[in-house]
Amino acid sequence: MWKTIVNYIPEWTAFVQAFIVFIVPYGIYKVFEWIQREEEGEV
């Protein structure tokens, strides 16, 4: 029974890839947003 359940759970690398796919673009977006706010503050 337990082995059947484990077969349906993806490998930890799948979770790492999902983390990279969603978090990295979000981080890049936040960095550019921060840079844009800094430039607006100087003007």
Backbone bond lengths (Angstrom), bond angles and torsions (degrees), N, CA, C in turn:
res aa  C-N    CA-C-N  psi(-1)  N-CA   C-N-CA  omega(-1)  CA-C   N-CA-C  phi
1 M - - - 1.463 - - 1.532 110.10 -
2 W 1.348 116.27 -51.09 1.463 120.29 -177.66 1.525 111.14 -63.03
3 K 1.339 117.36 -39.60 1.468 120.09 179.85 1.520 110.95 -64.28
4 T 1.329 117.45 -34.14 1.465 120.49 177.53 1.527 110.32 -64.87
5 I 1.320 117.09 -42.11 1.472 121.01 179.65 1.526 110.04 -65.71
6 V 1.326 117.17 -43.89 1.456 121.37 -177.87 1.524 110.82 -62.46
7 N 1.320 117.63 -33.21 1.462 120.22 179.98 1.532 111.68 -62.77
8 Y 1.332 118.01 -29.46 1.468 120.79 -178.66 1.522 112.87 -84.23
9 I 1.328 117.50 -15.24 1.469 120.98 179.55 1.537 108.08 -82.84
10 P 1.332 117.98 126.00 1.468 119.43 -179.25 1.522 111.85 -67.10
11 E 1.297 115.51 161.30 1.460 121.02 177.62 1.530 110.25 -64.99
12 W 1.323 116.04 160.62 1.467 119.17 -179.98 1.520 111.26 -64.49
13 T 1.342 117.11 -24.95 1.469 119.15 179.07 1.519 110.79 -65.32
14 A 1.334 117.49 -31.15 1.463 120.23 177.10 1.521 110.19 -64.41
15 F 1.334 117.04 -39.39 1.467 119.94 177.41 1.520 110.90 -66.69
16 V 1.329 116.58 -37.93 1.466 120.17 178.77 1.524 110.18 -64.88
17 Q 1.321 116.98 -43.00 1.466 120.50 178.87 1.526 110.81 -63.41
18 A 1.321 117.26 -42.39 1.468 120.54 178.45 1.530 110.03 -63.11
19 F 1.319 116.41 -39.98 1.464 121.06 178.47 1.523 110.20 -60.92
20 I 1.339 116.21 -45.51 1.461 120.65 -179.64 1.523 110.69 -64.61
21 V 1.322 116.43 -43.17 1.472 120.79 -175.93 1.529 110.84 -63.59
22 F 1.333 117.85 -36.76 1.465 119.66 -175.54 1.525 113.13 -93.92
23 I 1.323 117.96 -36.13 1.464 120.38 -172.29 1.524 112.26 -83.33
24 V 1.336 117.60 -39.14 1.470 120.37 -177.28 1.534 111.63 -62.05
25 P 1.349 119.78 -49.93 1.469 118.15 177.23 1.531 112.61 -61.20
26 Y 1.324 117.41 -35.68 1.464 120.52 177.82 1.534 110.57 -64.11
27 G 1.332 115.89 -41.64 1.455 119.94 178.04 1.519 111.67 -64.50
28 I 1.322 117.20 -42.43 1.461 121.29 177.96 1.529 110.31 -62.20
29 Y 1.331 116.44 -41.90 1.464 121.19 178.70 1.525 110.60 -61.07
30 K 1.330 116.52 -42.87 1.458 119.95 -179.34 1.524 111.35 -66.10
31 V 1.331 117.31 -37.47 1.460 120.47 179.05 1.528 110.11 -64.21
32 F 1.338 117.32 -45.99 1.461 119.70 179.74 1.521 111.16 -65.80
33 E 1.334 116.45 -36.72 1.463 120.16 177.24 1.528 110.24 -62.21
34 W 1.343 116.13 -41.50 1.458 120.82 179.89 1.531 110.55 -65.65
35 I 1.334 117.16 -42.15 1.469 121.25 178.65 1.531 110.17 -62.10
36 Q 1.329 116.50 -42.33 1.469 120.34 -179.47 1.531 110.19 -63.94
37 R 1.321 117.79 -40.51 1.469 120.72 178.20 1.522 110.70 -65.17
38 E 1.332 116.83 -38.92 1.465 120.04 178.57 1.529 110.86 -62.66
39 E 1.333 116.69 -41.89 1.469 120.23 -179.44 1.520 110.75 -67.41
40 E 1.332 117.74 -38.53 1.465 120.77 179.05 1.516 110.80 -67.17
41 G 1.323 117.10 -33.03 1.462 120.76 -179.43 1.515 112.51 -69.95
42 E 1.330 118.15 -29.94 1.462 121.09 -178.00 1.519 112.27 -76.41
43 V 1.329 116.87 -28.09 1.465 120.37 -176.04 1.509 110.53 -74.14
